[in-house]
Amino acid sequence: MELEMRTGEKCEADIITWRGMMTKFEALSLLPTPWGQTSRDYIENRDQQIVSNYAQYCSVVRTGIGGKMLILGGEVDGIWDAKPADPNQGINWVELKTTAKPNKSPGGMLTYERKLLKYWIQSFLLGVPKIIVGFRDRGGILVGQEELETKKIPGTVARVGQASWDGNVCINFAAAFLEHLRNTITGEGVWRIRHRHRSGPVEIFKIEESGHGGILSQQFKDWRQRTLATEVAGLL
């Protein structure tokens, strides 16, 4: 709504959703202010503080997969430098992940490679360019870390990993599913998407003939009603 009020134009999309509808992810805290504005005392004594997974940003982006436009919202752990003053400039988001230190066996590396799939999807969807993975031992102590460029993860998996997944296959599947979803949901009402555990098919069915399922806020509905009234008045 803020974007529409700023630009005076509707932000059209085929699907609006949270990234978390598809994946779950863990979050860690970052510094409360940019590095240059954070005191040396806070930084040097930060290891004594209790880690919080509530401090985070919410990023909302408009993107396209296949022929469908989406508006996606999702939590992001932090910013690498600082938010630009120009809202049209990209933001150097960074995701923080923790995982058990992978062993060097084929099974251990395969497990980590599958985790990389989730990391990549989460960051790819919101345009997060960098992921920092912290490796912990069985006692929960950080024993190492790795910085990953999101765009390079699929190529790394294909080139030096076990090639257990393909980024292009993931994107093509998502595009086909969104196309199917848009062709199936053709009328008003509230619909449900369900995928049962250990079940292949994804079910799409209507549960209410009208309404929005309590998803749209009254503020947004009032804004769209005013916008519609303005458009109609302009045609008279």
Backbone as JSON, one array per atom type, in Angstrom:
{
  "sequence": "MELEMRTGEKCEADIITWRGMMTKFEALSLLPTPWGQTSRDYIENRDQQIVSNYAQYCSVVRTGIGGKMLILGGEVDGIWDAKPADPNQGINWVELKTTAKPNKSPGGMLTYERKLLKYWIQSFLLGVPKIIVGFRDRGGILVGQEELETKKIPGTVARVGQASWDGNVCINFAAAFLEHLRNTITGEGVWRIRHRHRSGPVEIFKIEESGHGGILSQQFKDWRQRTLATEVAGLL",
  "N": [[0.82, -1.19, 0.0], [1.98, 1.23, 0.75], [3.8, 1.62, -1.34], [2.05, 1.97, -3.5], [0.76, 4.33, -2.71], [2.91, 6.06, -2.82], [3.71, 6.02, -5.5], [1.38, 6.34, -6.9], [0.23, 4.42, -8.48], [-1.26, 1.2, -9.08], [0.09, -1.74, -7.67], [0.52, -4.37, -9.4], [0.06, -7.9, -9.27], [0.18, -11.45, -9.67], [0.22, -13.26, -7.6], [0.37, -12.98, -4.08], [2.33, -13.48, -1.31], [3.9, -14.93, 1.63], [7.33, -15.64, 1.92], [7.91, -17.58, 3.76], [5.83, -19.39, 3.53], [6.69, -21.44, 2.02], [9.13, -22.31, 2.92], [10.98, -22.91, 5.95], [13.08, -21.17, 8.22], [15.92, -20.57, 10.28], [16.89, -17.89, 12.44], [19.27, -15.39, 13.4], [20.52, -12.78, 15.52], [21.64, -9.48, 14.53], [23.91, -6.7, 14.76], [22.56, -3.96, 16.66], [22.62, -1.49, 15.46], [24.15, 0.12, 12.53], [27.59, -0.88, 11.82], [29.51, 1.23, 12.11], [28.18, 2.86, 13.9], [27.97, 1.5, 16.21], [29.05, 0.87, 19.49], [32.43, 0.2, 20.56], [32.66, -1.17, 22.93], [30.24, -2.58, 23.07], [30.51, -4.32, 20.87], [32.82, -5.84, 21.55], [31.97, -7.17, 23.81], [29.89, -8.69, 23.05], [29.76, -11.43, 22.89], [28.96, -12.29, 25.33], [26.32, -11.92, 25.52], [22.87, -12.96, 25.42], [21.69, -14.74, 22.67], [19.32, -13.55, 20.35], [16.55, -14.38, 18.34], [14.68, -12.72, 17.32], [15.2, -10.17, 16.4], [15.09, -8.69, 13.37], [14.68, -7.93, 9.85], [11.96, -7.07, 7.63], [11.45, -7.87, 4.37], [9.97, -6.82, 1.38], [9.25, -7.71, -1.84], [8.83, -7.34, -5.4], [8.6, -9.62, -7.88], [9.3, -11.91, -10.59], [8.43, -15.17, -11.71], [8.75, -17.41, -14.18], [5.98, -16.76, -16.18], [4.53, -15.33, -14.34], [3.78, -12.76, -12.01], [4.88, -11.91, -8.76], [4.32, -10.79, -5.41], [6.32, -10.83, -2.74], [6.89, -11.39, 0.69], [9.14, -11.48, 3.43], [11.11, -12.46, 6.3], [14.32, -11.11, 6.97], [17.65, -11.52, 8.04], [19.62, -9.45, 8.37], [21.5, -6.49, 7.33], [24.25, -5.99, 5.2], [25.76, -3.64, 4.98], [24.48, -0.75, 4.97], [21.12, 0.56, 4.8], [20.13, 1.93, 1.72], [19.45, 5.4, 0.96], [17.85, 5.92, -1.21], [14.91, 4.44, -2.18], [14.69, 2.91, -4.46], [17.07, 1.68, -4.93], [19.02, -1.32, -4.71], [19.26, -3.51, -1.83], [21.78, -4.63, 0.32], [21.18, -7.27, 1.6], [21.69, -9.79, 4.13], [21.76, -13.18, 5.02], [21.78, -15.24, 7.9], [22.85, -18.37, 8.95], [22.85, -21.36, 10.9], [24.33, -24.53, 11.39], [24.96, -28.01, 12.0], [28.35, -29.04, 11.99], [29.36, -30.33, 8.94], [30.23, -33.7, 8.24], [32.87, -35.39, 6.42], [32.02, -37.52, 4.97], [30.28, -39.19, 2.23], [27.51, -39.25, 2.77], [27.24, -37.29, 4.76], [28.04, -34.95, 3.41], [26.11, -34.9, 1.45], [23.82, -34.37, 2.96], [24.4, -31.77, 3.82], [24.46, -30.51, 1.35], [21.8, -30.62, 0.61], [20.76, -28.94, 2.5], [21.85, -26.6, 1.58], [20.25, -26.2, -0.62], [17.8, -25.29, 0.51], [18.76, -22.96, 1.71], [19.55, -21.52, -0.55], [17.12, -21.23, -2.01], [15.54, -19.67, -0.23], [17.03, -17.25, -0.06], [17.32, -16.55, -2.73], [14.67, -16.0, -3.54], [14.04, -13.57, -2.28], [16.02, -11.93, -3.16], [18.44, -11.84, -1.75], [21.81, -11.32, -1.5], [23.97, -12.52, -0.11], [24.99, -15.15, 2.08], [25.75, -16.23, 5.31], [27.09, -18.93, 6.84], [27.21, -20.55, 9.87], [29.09, -23.01, 11.52], [28.47, -25.45, 13.95], [29.49, -27.36, 16.84], [28.72, -30.48, 18.58], [28.14, -29.56, 21.07], [26.98, -27.15, 20.64], [28.68, -25.05, 20.15], [30.19, -22.51, 18.23], [32.28, -23.36, 15.61], [33.33, -22.77, 13.17], [32.96, -20.98, 10.03], [31.32, -20.02, 6.95], [31.17, -18.06, 4.05], [28.78, -17.44, 1.61], [27.94, -16.76, -1.75], [24.83, -16.13, -2.97], [23.98, -16.43, -5.69], [25.9, -18.12, -6.72], [25.63, -20.61, -5.61], [24.04, -22.8, -6.84], [25.71, -23.43, -9.05], [28.06, -24.22, -7.76], [27.22, -26.51, -6.39], [26.66, -28.16, -8.57], [29.15, -28.33, -9.77], [31.25, -29.04, -7.9], [30.0, -30.5, -5.97], [27.69, -33.17, -5.16], [25.76, -32.92, -6.99], [23.0, -33.09, -6.33], [20.76, -31.62, -6.68], [19.22, -29.26, -8.95], [19.3, -25.95, -9.86], [17.91, -24.77, -12.02], [15.92, -26.64, -12.55], [14.42, -26.39, -10.23], [13.44, -23.74, -10.45], [11.97, -23.91, -12.84], [10.04, -25.79, -12.11], [8.69, -24.35, -10.1], [7.67, -22.26, -11.65], [5.91, -23.66, -13.34], [4.13, -24.65, -11.43], [3.02, -22.27, -10.37], [1.75, -21.32, -12.63], [-0.18, -23.33, -12.99], [-1.57, -22.95, -10.6], [-2.61, -20.37, -10.92], [-4.29, -20.8, -13.1], [-6.11, -22.54, -12.03], [-7.37, -21.28, -9.84], [-9.87, -19.36, -10.4], [-12.01, -17.83, -9.7], [-13.91, -15.87, -7.25], [-13.58, -15.93, -3.62], [-12.24, -18.04, -0.94], [-9.4, -20.01, -1.08], [-7.65, -23.11, -0.64], [-4.39, -24.45, -0.4], [-2.93, -27.57, -0.3], [-0.62, -29.95, 0.81], [-0.17, -33.09, 1.61], [1.65, -34.96, 4.08], [4.19, -37.06, 2.9], [2.86, -37.42, 0.53], [2.24, -37.27, -2.96], [0.6, -35.57, -4.79], [-0.38, -32.09, -5.05], [-2.96, -30.44, -3.55], [-5.61, -28.26, -4.49], [-8.23, -26.37, -3.5], [-11.51, -24.91, -3.0], [-12.64, -23.26, -0.06], [-14.29, -21.32, 0.95], [-16.94, -19.39, -0.36], [-16.87, -16.66, -0.69], [-15.17, -13.58, 0.29], [-11.98, -12.82, 2.0], [-10.61, -14.38, 3.68], [-9.65, -13.21, 5.99], [-7.15, -12.17, 5.49], [-6.51, -9.74, 4.2], [-5.99, -6.47, 5.38], [-8.15, -4.06, 7.01], [-7.4, -1.48, 6.53], [-6.0, -1.68, 4.09], [-8.06, -2.54, 2.4], [-9.81, -0.35, 2.54], [-8.16, 1.55, 1.35], [-7.94, 0.58, -1.29], [-10.6, 0.77, -2.06], [-10.96, 3.54, -2.1], [-9.14, 4.16, -4.11], [-10.34, 2.86, -6.3], [-12.72, 4.35, -6.45], [-11.68, 6.82, -7.21], [-10.65, 6.18, -9.74], [-13.01, 5.53, -11.11], [-14.35, 7.99, -10.99], [-12.7, 9.46, -12.61], [-13.33, 8.5, -15.1], [-15.82, 9.43, -15.64]],
  "CA": [[0.0, 0.0, 0.0], [2.89, 2.37, 0.81], [4.33, 1.84, -2.68], [0.97, 2.52, -4.33], [0.54, 5.71, -2.3], [4.06, 6.85, -3.23], [3.8, 6.1, -6.96], [0.09, 6.65, -7.5], [-0.15, 3.34, -9.38], [-1.47, -0.1, -8.47], [1.18, -2.71, -7.79], [-0.16, -5.57, -9.86], [0.74, -9.18, -9.09], [-0.69, -12.62, -9.76], [0.23, -13.95, -6.31], [0.99, -12.29, -2.97], [2.52, -14.5, -0.29], [5.11, -14.91, 2.43], [8.33, -16.65, 1.57], [7.84, -18.66, 4.75], [4.83, -20.39, 3.16], [7.36, -22.53, 1.34], [10.31, -22.8, 3.66], [11.25, -22.39, 7.3], [14.49, -20.9, 8.41], [16.29, -20.06, 11.58], [17.44, -16.54, 12.36], [20.1, -14.9, 14.48], [20.5, -11.32, 15.59], [22.78, -8.71, 14.07], [24.12, -5.52, 15.59], [21.34, -3.14, 16.7], [22.83, -0.33, 14.58], [25.29, -0.13, 11.63], [28.87, -1.11, 12.47], [30.14, 2.48, 12.49], [27.42, 3.52, 14.95], [27.92, 0.61, 17.36], [30.21, 1.12, 20.35], [33.44, -0.85, 20.64], [32.36, -1.97, 24.13], [29.16, -3.51, 22.73], [31.02, -5.35, 19.96], [33.77, -6.72, 22.22], [31.31, -7.94, 24.86], [28.67, -9.28, 22.49], [29.74, -12.88, 23.09], [28.38, -12.58, 26.63], [24.88, -11.66, 25.47], [21.99, -14.05, 24.98], [21.31, -14.56, 21.27], [17.89, -13.4, 20.08], [16.17, -14.62, 16.95], [13.53, -11.86, 17.01], [15.65, -8.95, 15.72], [15.22, -8.98, 11.95], [13.99, -7.04, 8.94], [10.98, -7.67, 6.73], [11.66, -7.39, 3.01], [8.86, -7.05, 0.45], [9.76, -7.53, -3.2], [8.0, -7.73, -6.54], [9.48, -10.39, -8.75], [8.61, -12.77, -11.53], [8.89, -16.53, -11.95], [8.01, -17.79, -15.38], [5.16, -15.65, -16.67], [3.69, -14.82, -13.25], [4.36, -11.76, -11.11], [4.61, -12.17, -7.36], [4.76, -9.91, -4.35], [6.76, -11.72, -1.67], [7.38, -10.8, 1.93], [9.85, -12.45, 4.25], [12.08, -11.92, 7.26], [15.74, -11.17, 6.61], [18.4, -11.37, 9.28], [20.31, -8.18, 8.53], [22.06, -5.76, 6.19], [25.71, -6.08, 5.21], [26.33, -2.31, 5.2], [23.42, 0.15, 5.44], [20.03, 0.73, 3.85], [20.32, 3.14, 0.9], [18.42, 6.42, 1.11], [16.97, 5.79, -2.37], [14.18, 3.16, -2.08], [14.8, 2.14, -5.71], [18.34, 0.98, -4.96], [19.03, -2.63, -4.07], [19.76, -3.57, -0.46], [22.7, -5.75, 0.53], [20.71, -8.13, 2.68], [22.51, -10.95, 4.45], [21.1, -14.22, 5.81], [22.65, -15.97, 8.81], [22.4, -19.74, 9.18], [23.71, -22.24, 11.7], [24.11, -25.95, 11.13], [26.01, -28.88, 12.52], [29.5, -29.14, 11.1], [29.2, -31.53, 8.12], [31.39, -34.59, 8.14], [33.37, -35.5, 5.05], [31.49, -38.71, 4.31], [29.31, -38.86, 1.17], [26.2, -38.98, 3.37], [27.29, -36.01, 5.45], [28.09, -33.88, 2.42], [24.81, -34.86, 0.78], [22.92, -33.68, 3.87], [24.71, -30.34, 3.76], [24.08, -30.03, 0.02], [20.36, -30.41, 0.62], [20.52, -27.72, 3.26], [22.18, -25.5, 0.68], [19.08, -25.98, -1.47], [16.89, -24.43, 1.25], [19.39, -21.66, 1.86], [19.53, -20.84, -1.84], [15.74, -20.85, -2.34], [15.12, -18.58, 0.64], [17.71, -16.02, -0.4], [17.02, -16.26, -4.14], [13.33, -15.44, -3.67], [14.0, -12.19, -1.82], [17.14, -11.17, -3.69], [19.5, -11.7, -0.74], [23.02, -11.71, -2.22], [25.0, -13.19, 0.67], [24.58, -16.01, 3.2], [26.85, -16.63, 6.18], [26.75, -20.17, 7.53], [28.06, -20.87, 11.02], [29.11, -24.44, 11.83], [28.54, -25.68, 15.39], [29.78, -28.73, 17.25], [27.59, -31.1, 19.28], [27.85, -28.76, 22.25], [26.39, -25.89, 20.23], [29.7, -24.02, 20.07], [30.58, -22.17, 16.86], [33.64, -23.84, 15.34], [33.75, -22.34, 11.84], [31.93, -20.29, 9.25], [31.52, -19.97, 5.5], [30.4, -17.04, 3.35], [28.3, -17.95, 0.33], [27.21, -15.88, -2.65], [23.61, -16.85, -3.32], [23.9, -16.75, -7.12], [26.89, -19.13, -7.08], [25.38, -21.89, -4.93], [23.69, -23.9, -7.77], [26.87, -23.82, -9.83], [28.99, -24.93, -6.88], [26.67, -27.85, -6.17], [26.8, -28.93, -9.81], [30.55, -28.47, -10.17], [32.11, -29.73, -6.93], [29.2, -31.3, -5.06], [27.16, -34.41, -5.69], [24.72, -32.56, -7.97], [21.75, -33.7, -5.89], [19.65, -30.77, -7.14], [19.53, -28.36, -10.06], [18.57, -24.71, -9.67], [16.99, -24.54, -13.14], [14.77, -27.52, -12.35], [13.62, -25.79, -9.16], [12.75, -22.56, -10.98], [10.98, -24.36, -13.83], [8.93, -26.41, -11.38], [7.93, -23.28, -9.46], [6.94, -21.55, -12.7], [4.8, -24.51, -13.77], [3.13, -24.72, -10.36], [2.32, -20.99, -10.31], [0.86, -21.28, -13.8], [-1.3, -24.21, -12.66], [-2.32, -22.32, -9.52], [-3.36, -19.23, -11.47], [-5.34, -21.31, -13.98], [-7.1, -23.26, -11.22], [-8.13, -20.31, -9.04], [-10.41, -18.46, -11.42], [-13.14, -17.06, -9.19], [-13.81, -15.28, -5.92], [-13.61, -16.87, -2.51], [-11.02, -18.42, -0.24], [-8.93, -21.3, -1.55], [-6.6, -23.71, 0.18], [-3.39, -25.31, -1.04], [-2.56, -28.58, 0.71], [0.26, -31.05, 0.41], [-0.12, -34.01, 2.75], [2.95, -35.56, 4.34], [4.46, -38.26, 2.11], [1.89, -37.52, -0.57], [2.75, -36.62, -4.15], [-0.19, -34.49, -5.36], [-0.7, -30.86, -4.33], [-4.39, -30.21, -3.68], [-6.08, -26.88, -4.52], [-9.69, -26.45, -3.44], [-12.17, -23.75, -2.4], [-13.22, -23.52, 1.26], [-15.31, -20.31, 1.18], [-17.38, -18.85, -1.63], [-16.59, -15.23, -0.78], [-14.3, -13.08, 1.35], [-10.54, -12.84, 1.81], [-9.98, -15.23, 4.69], [-9.02, -12.41, 7.04], [-5.76, -11.87, 5.14], [-6.36, -8.32, 3.88], [-6.32, -5.56, 6.47], [-9.2, -3.09, 6.69], [-6.72, -0.31, 5.98], [-5.72, -1.91, 2.67], [-9.34, -2.59, 1.67], [-10.29, 1.04, 2.43], [-7.32, 2.23, 0.37], [-8.31, 0.13, -2.64], [-11.92, 1.33, -2.35], [-10.75, 4.96, -2.48], [-8.47, 4.15, -5.43], [-11.36, 2.51, -7.29], [-13.62, 5.49, -6.59], [-10.96, 7.85, -7.98], [-10.58, 5.73, -11.14], [-14.36, 5.66, -11.7], [-14.64, 9.41, -11.16], [-11.92, 9.94, -13.75], [-13.96, 8.04, -16.34], [-17.12, 10.09, -15.82]],
  "C": [[0.87, 1.26, 0.0], [3.44, 2.68, -0.58], [3.27, 2.45, -3.58], [0.71, 3.98, -3.99], [1.68, 6.61, -2.78], [4.09, 7.05, -4.74], [2.5, 6.5, -7.63], [-0.4, 5.6, -8.47], [-0.36, 2.04, -8.59], [-0.25, -0.99, -8.68], [0.56, -4.06, -8.12], [0.7, -6.81, -9.64], [-0.28, -10.3, -9.21], [-0.84, -13.29, -8.4], [0.95, -13.08, -5.29], [1.12, -13.3, -1.83], [3.76, -14.2, 0.53], [6.07, -15.98, 1.93], [8.24, -17.85, 2.51], [6.74, -19.67, 4.5], [5.5, -21.6, 2.53], [8.51, -23.11, 2.14], [10.34, -22.22, 5.06], [12.73, -22.12, 7.41], [14.73, -20.33, 9.79], [16.96, -18.7, 11.43], [18.26, -16.23, 13.6], [20.05, -13.38, 14.47], [21.76, -10.74, 14.97], [22.98, -7.55, 15.04], [22.87, -4.65, 15.55], [21.4, -1.92, 15.81], [23.96, -0.66, 13.63], [26.62, -0.17, 12.38], [29.51, 0.19, 12.96], [29.45, 3.2, 13.62], [27.34, 2.66, 16.22], [29.19, 0.76, 18.17], [31.15, -0.08, 20.36], [33.15, -1.77, 21.83], [31.27, -3.0, 23.83], [29.69, -4.65, 21.88], [31.91, -6.34, 20.69], [33.12, -7.6, 23.29], [30.05, -8.66, 24.36], [28.6, -10.78, 22.73], [29.16, -13.27, 24.44], [26.86, -12.42, 26.63], [24.12, -12.88, 24.98], [21.54, -13.76, 23.55], [19.8, -14.5, 21.13], [17.62, -13.67, 18.61], [14.96, -13.79, 16.54], [13.94, -10.6, 16.25], [15.91, -9.27, 14.25], [14.46, -7.93, 11.14], [12.89, -7.81, 8.21], [11.19, -7.04, 5.36], [10.45, -7.77, 2.16], [9.35, -6.74, -0.95], [8.7, -7.92, -4.22], [8.91, -8.39, -7.54], [8.65, -11.26, -9.68], [9.25, -14.14, -11.62], [8.07, -17.07, -13.11], [7.25, -16.58, -15.9], [4.31, -15.01, -15.61], [4.46, -13.84, -12.38], [3.93, -12.07, -9.68], [5.04, -10.99, -6.5], [5.06, -10.81, -3.16], [7.22, -10.92, -0.47], [8.08, -11.86, 2.75], [10.82, -11.77, 5.19], [13.5, -12.11, 6.75], [16.54, -10.81, 7.85], [19.07, -10.01, 9.44], [20.79, -7.59, 7.23], [23.57, -5.77, 6.31], [26.35, -4.72, 5.51], [25.29, -1.37, 5.8], [22.35, 0.25, 4.38], [20.24, 2.0, 3.05], [19.16, 4.12, 1.11], [17.39, 6.33, -0.03], [16.25, 4.44, -2.31], [14.25, 2.31, -3.34], [16.12, 1.4, -5.83], [18.23, -0.36, -4.24], [19.65, -2.57, -2.68], [20.64, -4.8, -0.31], [22.29, -6.56, 1.75], [21.72, -9.25, 2.92], [21.69, -11.91, 5.32], [22.15, -14.92, 6.67], [22.05, -17.34, 9.08], [23.37, -20.44, 10.13], [23.34, -23.68, 11.41], [25.22, -26.74, 11.78], [27.14, -28.98, 11.5], [29.4, -30.42, 10.29], [30.45, -32.4, 8.15], [31.73, -34.81, 6.67], [32.86, -36.74, 4.32], [30.51, -38.31, 3.22], [27.94, -38.52, 1.74], [26.16, -37.63, 4.06], [27.29, -34.84, 4.49], [26.77, -33.76, 1.66], [23.78, -34.13, 1.64], [23.14, -32.18, 3.82], [24.3, -29.75, 2.41], [22.58, -29.78, -0.06], [19.98, -29.2, 1.46], [20.83, -26.5, 2.41], [21.02, -25.19, -0.26], [18.1, -25.04, -0.78], [17.47, -23.03, 1.4], [19.27, -20.86, 0.57], [18.12, -20.36, -2.18], [15.31, -19.64, -1.53], [15.73, -17.26, 0.23], [17.43, -15.59, -1.84], [15.68, -15.54, -4.28], [13.27, -13.97, -3.27], [15.17, -11.35, -2.32], [18.22, -10.9, -2.66], [20.81, -12.18, -1.37], [24.02, -12.55, -1.44], [24.39, -13.97, 1.83], [25.84, -16.34, 4.0], [26.38, -17.83, 7.0], [27.74, -20.39, 8.66], [27.95, -22.35, 11.35], [29.31, -24.63, 13.34], [28.89, -27.14, 15.68], [28.59, -29.28, 18.03], [27.21, -30.36, 20.55], [27.23, -27.41, 21.93], [27.37, -24.74, 20.12], [30.1, -23.78, 18.61], [32.04, -22.55, 16.64], [34.14, -23.43, 13.96], [32.63, -21.61, 11.14], [32.32, -20.28, 7.78], [30.63, -18.89, 4.91], [30.05, -17.54, 1.96], [27.65, -16.82, -0.46], [26.01, -16.66, -3.19], [23.61, -17.31, -4.78], [24.86, -17.87, -7.53], [26.59, -20.51, -6.5], [24.99, -23.0, -5.92], [24.89, -24.37, -8.58], [27.89, -24.6, -9.02], [28.53, -26.35, -6.63], [26.86, -28.73, -7.4], [28.26, -29.24, -10.13], [31.39, -29.3, -9.2], [31.33, -30.57, -5.93], [28.76, -32.6, -5.69], [26.01, -34.19, -6.67], [23.38, -33.19, -7.62], [20.53, -32.85, -6.25], [20.15, -29.79, -8.19], [18.67, -27.11, -9.92], [17.57, -24.44, -10.78], [15.74, -25.41, -13.02], [13.84, -26.93, -11.29], [12.8, -24.61, -9.69], [11.67, -22.96, -11.97], [9.78, -25.02, -13.17], [8.05, -25.35, -10.73], [7.09, -22.52, -10.47], [5.73, -22.35, -13.16], [3.71, -24.58, -12.72], [2.34, -23.41, -10.25], [1.35, -20.84, -11.48], [-0.38, -22.14, -13.54], [-2.19, -23.58, -11.59], [-3.19, -21.19, -10.06], [-4.48, -19.7, -12.38], [-6.44, -22.02, -13.2], [-7.99, -22.29, -10.43], [-8.63, -19.22, -9.98], [-11.55, -17.6, -10.91], [-12.88, -16.47, -7.83], [-13.77, -16.37, -4.86], [-12.24, -17.15, -1.92], [-10.65, -19.84, -0.65], [-7.82, -21.82, -0.63], [-5.68, -24.57, -0.69], [-2.88, -26.29, 0.0], [-1.67, -29.64, 0.09], [0.44, -31.94, 1.62], [1.27, -34.63, 2.85], [3.08, -36.89, 3.59], [3.44, -38.49, 1.0], [2.42, -36.73, -1.76], [1.94, -35.41, -4.6], [-0.3, -33.27, -4.44], [-2.16, -30.54, -4.6], [-4.7, -28.71, -3.64], [-7.6, -26.92, -4.53], [-10.25, -25.23, -2.69], [-12.79, -24.15, -1.06], [-14.28, -22.48, 1.63], [-15.66, -19.66, -0.15], [-17.08, -17.37, -1.8], [-15.64, -14.83, 0.35], [-12.83, -13.21, 1.01], [-9.84, -13.67, 2.88], [-9.29, -14.47, 5.8], [-7.6, -12.01, 6.74], [-5.56, -10.38, 4.9], [-6.79, -7.46, 5.06], [-7.42, -4.6, 6.03], [-8.6, -1.84, 6.09], [-6.46, -0.47, 4.5], [-7.01, -1.92, 1.87], [-9.92, -1.18, 1.5], [-9.49, 1.8, 1.38], [-7.71, 1.85, -1.05], [-9.7, 0.65, -3.03], [-11.81, 2.79, -2.78], [-10.09, 5.05, -3.85], [-9.47, 3.85, -6.53], [-12.32, 3.67, -7.53], [-12.98, 6.6, -7.41], [-10.9, 7.48, -9.46], [-11.94, 5.88, -11.82], [-14.7, 7.11, -11.95], [-13.89, 9.98, -12.36], [-12.51, 9.54, -15.09], [-15.28, 8.75, -16.62], [-16.96, 11.44, -16.53]]
}
